[in-house]
Amino acid sequence: MPAERTPESGHHRKPRSGRRNALVIAAWSAAGVFVLGGTGLGYVYFNLNDNIKSVDIDQALGADRPLDVDNGSQDILVLGSDTRSGSNKELGGGTDDGSARSDTAMVVHVYEGHKKASVVSIPRDTLVPRPECTDSEGVEHAAASLAMFNSAYSTGGAACAVKTVESMTGIRMDHYVEVDFSGFQKLIDELGGVEVTTTKDITDKESHLDLKAGTHRLTGKQSLGLVRTRHGVGDGSDLGRIQLQQAFIKALVEQVDSVGVLTSPKKLYDLADTATKTVTTDSDLASVKDLASFANGLKGIGSSKMNMVTLPVRYDPADGNRVLVQKDKAAVVWDALKNDRAIPKSATKGTASGDAKGVVTS
């Protein structure tokens, strides 16, 4: 079956809007909120439960999935999405067509003992085999031998995204967390902003970002611009932006335990209200109690215990706007996670993703 390609195809890299690519950041923010609140959120569980949207991944995918290995580790697909309507349209631009898109994905592997984690970013432009999927209307979509990774979500929603990742990795996803674009900016503002240091000036008119080299406490709007920007760093591809996203997450994790919500019940409630409105989860995390318990299991993982890498890829020689998986090196990454081991540095060395240089430090 021929590869699926879009009208963007060509031999020269073309700049594209990065308006929807920061969404995954809010997932870690949401987790941090619940960790800070702990079981003290009990008095607002009932009010907040209705905020959480969920997808029954197990029912949608059935038994045709990788083996569910119970070795104390967890694997979570964290996905970013927007509906291209309402407040998402206002923040991200574009037409109000009501469609859903996904441009950011990370596989988070929490090691046995829950004291450290590896995070593998999957570039949206990666050409991958996409399995047969059924969308929410019951329409079946044929498999594609090569399709852009982010097409899985637009084709068959969350279940298709999970199925594609499990097909790529051979790893069963224990959980699914999806983050909505429109809640990101508000959540960061409610957290009091995030301090980052840029090693170079970053200017991008499309993401409304203008930062001089140095240390900044970013507002929600600035944070959104930072993790959206494609044109302000690197070669305009996803790879440079992913470096920014990873650095931003580390900065956020370092600071989230100092926002002081425990001394302000109203601030705690406002944060939890925004966070629960921002995420969609698998059905096992579909209550505040379950989501808080899950997040509480992550509270021992500081930024120094998070190994963040990008899936080993190379530029597609037939289309500079796409990347191809470096299969041998990618296999090393996924095998390490399957066996609950650290990802060897050699797995990303000498790849387009591994050689991308970041310009932000926490």
C-alpha positions as a Markdown table, in Angstrom:
| # | Residue | x | y | z |
|---|---|---|---|---|
| 1 | Met | 0.0 | 0.0 | 0.0 |
| 2 | Pro | 1.5 | 3.4 | -0.9 |
| 3 | Ala | 2.6 | 5.8 | 1.7 |
| 4 | Glu | 0.1 | 8.5 | 2.7 |
| 5 | Arg | 1.5 | 11.9 | 2.0 |
| 6 | Thr | 0.0 | 15.3 | 2.3 |
| 7 | Pro | 0.1 | 18.4 | 0.1 |
| 8 | Glu | 3.0 | 19.6 | 2.2 |
| 9 | Ser | 5.3 | 17.0 | 0.5 |
| 10 | Gly | 8.4 | 18.3 | -1.2 |
| 11 | His | 12.1 | 18.2 | -1.2 |
| 12 | His | 12.6 | 21.5 | 0.7 |
| 13 | Arg | 11.5 | 21.9 | 4.3 |
| 14 | Lys | 8.6 | 24.2 | 4.5 |
| 15 | Pro | 7.7 | 26.2 | 7.6 |
| 16 | Arg | 4.4 | 25.1 | 9.2 |
| 17 | Ser | 2.4 | 26.5 | 12.1 |
| 18 | Gly | 3.3 | 24.8 | 15.5 |
| 19 | Arg | 0.1 | 25.9 | 17.1 |
| 20 | Arg | -1.0 | 22.6 | 18.5 |
| 21 | Asn | 2.2 | 21.0 | 19.7 |
| 22 | Ala | 2.5 | 22.0 | 23.3 |
| 23 | Leu | -0.4 | 20.1 | 24.6 |
| 24 | Val | 1.4 | 17.3 | 26.3 |
| 25 | Ile | 3.0 | 19.7 | 28.8 |
| 26 | Ala | -0.2 | 20.1 | 30.6 |
| 27 | Ala | -0.5 | 16.4 | 31.4 |
| 28 | Trp | 2.5 | 16.6 | 33.6 |
| 29 | Ser | 1.1 | 19.8 | 35.1 |
| 30 | Ala | -2.2 | 18.0 | 35.9 |
| 31 | Ala | -0.3 | 15.2 | 37.5 |
| 32 | Gly | 1.6 | 17.6 | 39.6 |
| 33 | Val | -1.6 | 19.3 | 40.8 |
| 34 | Phe | -3.0 | 16.0 | 42.0 |
| 35 | Val | 0.3 | 15.0 | 43.7 |
| 36 | Leu | 0.3 | 18.4 | 45.5 |
| 37 | Gly | -3.2 | 17.9 | 46.7 |
| 38 | Gly | -2.9 | 14.2 | 47.5 |
| 39 | Thr | -6.0 | 12.7 | 49.1 |
| 40 | Gly | -6.8 | 16.1 | 50.4 |
| 41 | Leu | -8.8 | 16.6 | 47.2 |
| 42 | Gly | -11.5 | 14.2 | 48.6 |
| 43 | Tyr | -13.9 | 17.0 | 49.5 |
| 44 | Val | -14.0 | 18.1 | 45.8 |
| 45 | Tyr | -13.9 | 14.7 | 44.2 |
| 46 | Phe | -17.6 | 14.7 | 43.3 |
| 47 | Asn | -17.6 | 18.2 | 41.8 |
| 48 | Leu | -14.4 | 17.5 | 39.7 |
| 49 | Asn | -15.3 | 14.0 | 38.5 |
| 50 | Asp | -17.7 | 15.4 | 35.9 |
| 51 | Asn | -14.9 | 17.4 | 34.4 |
| 52 | Ile | -12.9 | 14.3 | 33.3 |
| 53 | Lys | -13.5 | 12.9 | 29.8 |
| 54 | Ser | -12.5 | 9.3 | 29.2 |
| 55 | Val | -12.1 | 6.7 | 26.5 |
| 56 | Asp | -12.5 | 2.9 | 27.0 |
| 57 | Ile | -9.3 | 1.8 | 25.2 |
| 58 | Asp | -9.6 | -1.8 | 26.4 |
| 59 | Gln | -13.1 | -2.2 | 24.9 |
| 60 | Ala | -12.1 | -0.4 | 21.7 |
| 61 | Leu | -9.0 | -2.5 | 21.0 |
| 62 | Gly | -10.1 | -5.9 | 22.4 |
| 63 | Ala | -7.6 | -8.7 | 22.9 |
| 64 | Asp | -5.4 | -8.0 | 19.9 |
| 65 | Arg | -2.7 | -6.1 | 21.9 |
| 66 | Pro | 0.8 | -6.7 | 23.2 |
| 67 | Leu | 1.1 | -8.8 | 26.4 |
| 68 | Asp | 0.2 | -7.0 | 29.6 |
| 69 | Val | 3.4 | -7.6 | 31.6 |
| 70 | Asp | 3.0 | -7.0 | 35.3 |
| 71 | Asn | 6.6 | -6.2 | 36.4 |
| 72 | Gly | 5.9 | -3.1 | 38.4 |
| 73 | Ser | 6.6 | -0.7 | 35.6 |
| 74 | Gln | 4.0 | 1.4 | 33.7 |
| 75 | Asp | 3.8 | 2.7 | 30.1 |
| 76 | Ile | 1.6 | 5.7 | 29.4 |
| 77 | Leu | 0.8 | 7.3 | 26.0 |
| 78 | Val | 0.5 | 11.1 | 26.6 |
| 79 | Leu | -1.0 | 12.8 | 23.6 |
| 80 | Gly | -1.8 | 16.4 | 22.7 |
| 81 | Ser | -4.9 | 17.3 | 20.8 |
| 82 | Asp | -7.3 | 20.2 | 19.9 |
| 83 | Thr | -10.7 | 20.4 | 18.4 |
| 84 | Arg | -9.9 | 23.4 | 16.1 |
| 85 | Ser | -12.9 | 25.2 | 17.5 |
| 86 | Gly | -13.9 | 27.6 | 20.2 |
| 87 | Ser | -11.1 | 28.7 | 22.5 |
| 88 | Asn | -8.7 | 26.4 | 20.7 |
| 89 | Lys | -9.3 | 28.3 | 17.5 |
| 90 | Glu | -8.7 | 31.6 | 19.3 |
| 91 | Leu | -5.4 | 30.4 | 20.9 |
| 92 | Gly | -4.1 | 28.4 | 18.0 |
| 93 | Gly | -5.5 | 30.1 | 15.0 |
| 94 | Gly | -6.9 | 28.3 | 12.0 |
| 95 | Thr | -10.4 | 27.6 | 10.9 |
| 96 | Asp | -13.3 | 26.6 | 13.2 |
| 97 | Asp | -13.9 | 23.3 | 11.5 |
| 98 | Gly | -14.7 | 21.3 | 14.6 |
| 99 | Ser | -12.1 | 18.6 | 13.7 |
| 100 | Ala | -9.7 | 17.0 | 16.1 |
| 101 | Arg | -6.0 | 16.9 | 15.6 |
| 102 | Ser | -3.0 | 15.4 | 17.4 |
| 103 | Asp | 0.5 | 16.7 | 16.9 |
| 104 | Thr | 2.4 | 15.8 | 20.1 |
| 105 | Ala | 3.0 | 12.3 | 21.5 |
| 106 | Met | 5.2 | 10.9 | 24.3 |
| 107 | Val | 5.6 | 7.4 | 25.6 |
| 108 | Val | 6.3 | 7.7 | 29.3 |
| 109 | His | 7.8 | 4.6 | 30.9 |
| 110 | Val | 7.8 | 4.6 | 34.7 |
| 111 | Tyr | 10.3 | 2.1 | 36.0 |
| 112 | Glu | 9.6 | -0.4 | 38.7 |
| 113 | Gly | 9.6 | 1.4 | 42.1 |
| 114 | His | 8.3 | 4.6 | 40.4 |
| 115 | Lys | 11.5 | 6.5 | 41.2 |
| 116 | Lys | 12.6 | 7.3 | 37.7 |
| 117 | Ala | 11.1 | 7.5 | 34.2 |
| 118 | Ser | 12.1 | 7.6 | 30.5 |
| 119 | Val | 10.1 | 9.7 | 28.1 |
| 120 | Val | 10.2 | 9.0 | 24.4 |
| 121 | Ser | 8.9 | 11.8 | 22.1 |
| 122 | Ile | 7.5 | 10.7 | 18.7 |
| 123 | Pro | 7.7 | 13.4 | 16.1 |
| 124 | Arg | 4.3 | 14.1 | 14.4 |
| 125 | Asp | 6.0 | 14.0 | 10.9 |
| 126 | Thr | 7.3 | 10.4 | 11.4 |
| 127 | Leu | 6.1 | 8.0 | 8.6 |
| 128 | Val | 5.0 | 4.8 | 10.3 |
| 129 | Pro | 2.8 | 1.8 | 9.4 |
| 130 | Arg | -0.7 | 2.6 | 10.7 |
| 131 | Pro | -2.9 | -0.5 | 11.5 |
| 132 | Glu | -6.5 | -0.9 | 10.6 |
| 133 | Cys | -8.6 | 1.3 | 12.9 |
| 134 | Thr | -12.3 | 1.9 | 13.6 |
| 135 | Asp | -13.4 | 5.4 | 14.4 |
| 136 | Ser | -16.0 | 6.5 | 17.0 |
| 137 | Glu | -18.8 | 6.3 | 14.3 |
| 138 | Gly | -18.0 | 2.6 | 13.7 |
| 139 | Val | -16.3 | 3.3 | 10.3 |
| 140 | Glu | -13.4 | 1.0 | 9.6 |
| 141 | His | -10.3 | 2.5 | 8.1 |
| 142 | Ala | -7.8 | 0.3 | 6.2 |
| 143 | Ala | -4.2 | 0.0 | 7.3 |
| 144 | Ala | -1.6 | 2.2 | 5.7 |
| 145 | Ser | 1.9 | 0.9 | 5.0 |
| 146 | Leu | 3.3 | 4.4 | 5.7 |
| 147 | Ala | 1.3 | 7.4 | 7.1 |
| 148 | Met | 2.2 | 10.4 | 9.2 |
| 149 | Phe | 2.1 | 9.4 | 12.9 |
| 150 | Asn | -0.3 | 12.1 | 13.8 |
| 151 | Ser | -2.8 | 10.8 | 11.2 |
| 152 | Ala | -3.7 | 7.9 | 13.5 |
| 153 | Tyr | -5.6 | 10.2 | 15.9 |
| 154 | Ser | -7.4 | 12.1 | 13.1 |
| 155 | Thr | -8.3 | 8.8 | 11.5 |
| 156 | Gly | -9.6 | 6.8 | 14.5 |
| 157 | Gly | -9.2 | 8.9 | 17.6 |
| 158 | Ala | -7.5 | 7.8 | 20.9 |
| 159 | Ala | -7.9 | 4.1 | 20.3 |
| 160 | Cys | -6.2 | 4.3 | 16.9 |
| 161 | Ala | -3.3 | 6.4 | 18.3 |
| 162 | Val | -2.8 | 3.8 | 21.1 |
| 163 | Lys | -3.1 | 0.9 | 18.6 |
| 164 | Thr | -0.5 | 2.6 | 16.3 |
| 165 | Val | 2.0 | 3.1 | 19.2 |
| 166 | Glu | 1.5 | -0.5 | 20.4 |
| 167 | Ser | 2.1 | -1.7 | 16.9 |
| 168 | Met | 5.3 | 0.4 | 16.6 |
| 169 | Thr | 6.7 | -0.5 | 20.0 |
| 170 | Gly | 5.4 | -3.9 | 20.9 |
| 171 | Ile | 4.6 | -2.4 | 24.3 |
| 172 | Arg | 1.1 | -2.4 | 25.8 |
| 173 | Met | 0.1 | 1.1 | 27.0 |
| 174 | Asp | -1.2 | 0.8 | 30.6 |
| 175 | His | -2.7 | 4.3 | 30.4 |
| 176 | Tyr | -3.7 | 7.0 | 28.0 |
| 177 | Val | -3.7 | 10.7 | 28.9 |
| 178 | Glu | -4.8 | 13.3 | 26.3 |
| 179 | Val | -4.3 | 17.0 | 26.9 |
| 180 | Asp | -6.5 | 19.7 | 25.4 |
| 181 | Phe | -4.8 | 22.8 | 23.9 |
| 182 | Ser | -7.2 | 25.4 | 25.4 |
| 183 | Gly | -6.5 | 24.5 | 29.0 |
| 184 | Phe | -2.7 | 24.8 | 28.8 |
| 185 | Gln | -2.3 | 28.6 | 29.0 |
| 186 | Lys | -4.6 | 28.9 | 31.9 |
| 187 | Leu | -3.0 | 26.1 | 33.8 |
| 188 | Ile | 0.5 | 27.5 | 33.6 |
| 189 | Asp | -0.8 | 30.9 | 34.8 |
| 190 | Glu | -2.5 | 29.3 | 37.7 |
| 191 | Leu | 0.7 | 27.5 | 38.6 |
| 192 | Gly | 2.4 | 30.9 | 38.7 |
| 193 | Gly | 4.5 | 30.6 | 35.5 |
| 194 | Val | 7.6 | 28.6 | 34.8 |
| 195 | Glu | 11.2 | 29.8 | 34.9 |
| 196 | Val | 13.5 | 28.8 | 32.1 |
| 197 | Thr | 16.8 | 30.0 | 30.7 |
| 198 | Thr | 17.3 | 30.4 | 27.0 |
| 199 | Thr | 20.9 | 30.2 | 25.6 |
| 200 | Lys | 19.9 | 32.1 | 22.4 |
| 201 | Asp | 17.4 | 34.7 | 21.4 |
| 202 | Ile | 14.1 | 33.1 | 20.3 |
| 203 | Thr | 11.8 | 35.1 | 18.0 |
| 204 | Asp | 8.9 | 33.6 | 16.2 |
| 205 | Lys | 6.0 | 35.8 | 14.9 |
| 206 | Glu | 3.7 | 32.9 | 14.3 |
| 207 | Ser | 3.9 | 31.7 | 18.0 |
| 208 | His | 4.0 | 35.4 | 19.2 |
| 209 | Leu | 7.3 | 34.7 | 21.0 |
| 210 | Asp | 10.2 | 37.1 | 21.5 |
| 211 | Leu | 12.7 | 36.1 | 24.2 |
| 212 | Lys | 16.2 | 37.4 | 24.6 |
| 213 | Ala | 18.9 | 34.9 | 25.8 |
| 214 | Gly | 18.7 | 34.7 | 29.6 |
| 215 | Thr | 16.4 | 33.7 | 32.4 |
| 216 | His | 12.7 | 34.3 | 32.2 |
| 217 | Arg | 9.6 | 33.4 | 34.2 |
| 218 | Leu | 7.2 | 32.6 | 31.4 |
| 219 | Thr | 3.5 | 33.4 | 31.6 |
| 220 | Gly | 1.0 | 30.9 | 30.2 |
| 221 | Lys | 0.9 | 32.8 | 26.9 |
| 222 | Gln | 4.7 | 32.8 | 26.7 |
| 223 | Ser | 5.0 | 29.2 | 27.7 |
| 224 | Leu | 2.5 | 28.3 | 25.0 |
| 225 | Gly | 4.6 | 30.2 | 22.5 |
| 226 | Leu | 7.8 | 28.5 | 23.6 |
| 227 | Val | 6.5 | 25.0 | 23.1 |
| 228 | Arg | 4.7 | 25.8 | 19.9 |
| 229 | Thr | 7.6 | 27.5 | 18.1 |
| 230 | Arg | 9.0 | 25.8 | 15.0 |
| 231 | His | 10.6 | 28.8 | 13.3 |
| 232 | Gly | 12.4 | 30.3 | 16.3 |
| 233 | Val | 14.8 | 27.3 | 16.7 |
| 234 | Gly | 16.8 | 24.8 | 14.6 |
| 235 | Asp | 15.7 | 24.0 | 11.1 |
| 236 | Gly | 12.0 | 24.6 | 11.5 |
| 237 | Ser | 11.2 | 20.9 | 12.0 |
| 238 | Asp | 9.5 | 19.1 | 15.0 |
| 239 | Leu | 12.9 | 18.0 | 16.2 |
| 240 | Gly | 14.0 | 21.4 | 17.5 |
| 241 | Arg | 10.6 | 22.0 | 19.0 |
| 242 | Ile | 10.7 | 18.7 | 20.8 |
| 243 | Gln | 13.9 | 19.8 | 22.5 |
| 244 | Leu | 12.1 | 22.9 | 23.8 |
| 245 | Gln | 9.2 | 20.8 | 25.1 |
| 246 | Gln | 11.4 | 18.4 | 26.9 |
| 247 | Ala | 13.4 | 21.2 | 28.6 |
| 248 | Phe | 10.1 | 23.0 | 29.5 |
| 249 | Ile | 8.7 | 19.8 | 31.2 |
| 250 | Lys | 11.9 | 19.4 | 33.3 |
| 251 | Ala | 11.6 | 23.0 | 34.3 |
| 252 | Leu | 8.0 | 22.6 | 35.2 |
| 253 | Val | 8.6 | 19.4 | 37.2 |
| 254 | Glu | 11.4 | 21.2 | 39.2 |
| 255 | Gln | 9.0 | 24.0 | 40.2 |
| 256 | Val | 5.6 | 22.4 | 40.6 |
| 257 | Asp | 6.3 | 21.3 | 44.1 |
| 258 | Ser | 6.8 | 24.9 | 45.3 |
| 259 | Val | 3.6 | 26.6 | 44.1 |
| 260 | Gly | 2.2 | 26.5 | 47.6 |
| 261 | Val | -1.3 | 25.2 | 46.8 |
| 262 | Leu | -1.6 | 23.4 | 50.1 |
| 263 | Thr | -1.9 | 26.7 | 52.0 |
| 264 | Ser | -4.8 | 27.9 | 49.7 |
| 265 | Pro | -7.8 | 25.6 | 49.3 |
| 266 | Lys | -9.2 | 27.9 | 46.6 |
| 267 | Lys | -6.0 | 27.8 | 44.6 |
| 268 | Leu | -5.9 | 24.1 | 44.9 |
| 269 | Tyr | -9.5 | 23.8 | 43.7 |
| 270 | Asp | -8.9 | 26.2 | 40.8 |
| 271 | Leu | -5.8 | 24.2 | 39.7 |
| 272 | Ala | -7.6 | 20.9 | 40.0 |
| 273 | Asp | -10.7 | 22.3 | 38.2 |
| 274 | Thr | -8.6 | 23.5 | 35.2 |
| 275 | Ala | -6.5 | 20.3 | 35.2 |
| 276 | Thr | -9.5 | 18.0 | 35.1 |
| 277 | Lys | -11.1 | 20.0 | 32.3 |
| 278 | Thr | -7.8 | 19.8 | 30.4 |
| 279 | Val | -7.3 | 16.0 | 30.3 |
| 280 | Thr | -9.0 | 13.0 | 28.7 |
| 281 | Thr | -7.9 | 9.6 | 30.1 |
| 282 | Asp | -8.4 | 5.9 | 29.6 |
| 283 | Ser | -11.4 | 4.6 | 31.6 |
| 284 | Asp | -9.2 | 3.3 | 34.4 |
| 285 | Leu | -8.2 | 6.9 | 35.3 |
| 286 | Ala | -11.7 | 8.4 | 34.7 |
| 287 | Ser | -12.2 | 9.6 | 38.3 |
| 288 | Val | -10.4 | 12.2 | 40.3 |
| 289 | Lys | -9.6 | 9.5 | 42.9 |
| 290 | Asp | -8.0 | 7.2 | 40.4 |
| 291 | Leu | -6.2 | 10.1 | 38.6 |
| 292 | Ala | -4.9 | 11.4 | 41.9 |
| 293 | Ser | -3.7 | 7.9 | 43.0 |
| 294 | Phe | -2.0 | 7.5 | 39.6 |
| 295 | Ala | -0.3 | 10.9 | 39.9 |
| 296 | Asn | 0.7 | 10.3 | 43.5 |
| 297 | Gly | 2.7 | 7.3 | 42.3 |
| 298 | Leu | 4.8 | 9.7 | 40.2 |
| 299 | Lys | 5.6 | 12.2 | 42.9 |
| 300 | Gly | 9.1 | 10.7 | 43.6 |
| 301 | Ile | 10.2 | 11.3 | 40.0 |
| 302 | Gly | 12.1 | 14.6 | 39.9 |
| 303 | Ser | 13.5 | 16.2 | 36.8 |
| 304 | Ser | 17.0 | 14.6 | 37.5 |
| 305 | Lys | 15.3 | 11.2 | 37.3 |
| 306 | Met | 13.6 | 11.8 | 34.0 |
| 307 | Asn | 15.5 | 10.6 | 30.9 |
| 308 | Met | 14.0 | 12.4 | 27.9 |
| 309 | Val | 14.8 | 11.3 | 24.4 |
| 310 | Thr | 13.3 | 11.5 | 20.9 |
| 311 | Leu | 12.5 | 8.5 | 18.8 |
| 312 | Pro | 15.6 | 7.8 | 16.6 |
| 313 | Val | 14.7 | 9.1 | 13.1 |
| 314 | Arg | 16.3 | 10.3 | 9.9 |
| 315 | Tyr | 15.1 | 12.8 | 7.4 |
| 316 | Asp | 13.1 | 11.2 | 4.5 |
| 317 | Pro | 15.3 | 11.6 | 1.4 |
| 318 | Ala | 12.2 | 11.8 | -0.7 |
| 319 | Asp | 10.5 | 14.5 | 1.4 |
| 320 | Gly | 12.4 | 16.9 | 3.6 |
| 321 | Asn | 9.1 | 17.5 | 5.6 |
| 322 | Arg | 9.0 | 14.0 | 6.8 |
| 323 | Val | 11.2 | 11.7 | 9.0 |
| 324 | Leu | 11.7 | 7.9 | 8.9 |
| 325 | Val | 12.2 | 5.7 | 11.9 |
| 326 | Gln | 15.8 | 4.4 | 12.2 |
| 327 | Lys | 14.5 | 0.9 | 12.9 |
| 328 | Asp | 17.6 | -0.7 | 14.5 |
| 329 | Lys | 18.1 | 2.1 | 16.9 |
| 330 | Ala | 14.4 | 2.4 | 17.7 |
| 331 | Ala | 14.3 | -1.3 | 18.5 |
| 332 | Val | 17.0 | -0.7 | 21.1 |
| 333 | Val | 14.8 | 2.0 | 22.7 |
| 334 | Trp | 11.7 | -0.1 | 22.8 |
| 335 | Asp | 13.5 | -3.3 | 23.9 |
| 336 | Ala | 15.0 | -1.3 | 26.8 |
| 337 | Leu | 11.6 | -0.2 | 28.0 |
| 338 | Lys | 10.1 | -3.7 | 27.5 |
| 339 | Asn | 12.7 | -5.0 | 29.9 |
| 340 | Asp | 12.5 | -2.1 | 32.3 |
| 341 | Arg | 16.0 | -1.0 | 31.6 |
| 342 | Ala | 17.6 | 2.4 | 30.9 |
| 343 | Ile | 17.7 | 3.5 | 27.3 |
| 344 | Pro | 21.4 | 3.3 | 26.1 |
| 345 | Lys | 22.8 | 6.6 | 24.9 |
| 346 | Ser | 24.0 | 4.9 | 21.8 |
| 347 | Ala | 20.3 | 4.4 | 20.7 |
| 348 | Thr | 19.9 | 8.1 | 19.8 |
| 349 | Lys | 23.5 | 9.0 | 19.0 |
| 350 | Gly | 24.1 | 9.8 | 15.3 |
| 351 | Thr | 20.4 | 10.3 | 14.6 |
| 352 | Ala | 18.6 | 13.4 | 13.4 |
| 353 | Ser | 16.7 | 13.4 | 16.7 |
| 354 | Gly | 19.7 | 12.8 | 18.8 |
| 355 | Asp | 21.8 | 15.5 | 17.2 |
| 356 | Ala | 19.2 | 18.2 | 17.5 |
| 357 | Lys | 20.5 | 20.9 | 19.8 |
| 358 | Gly | 18.3 | 22.5 | 22.5 |
| 359 | Val | 18.4 | 26.2 | 23.4 |
| 360 | Val | 16.5 | 26.1 | 26.7 |
| 361 | Thr | 17.7 | 24.9 | 30.1 |
| 362 | Ser | 15.6 | 24.6 | 33.2 |
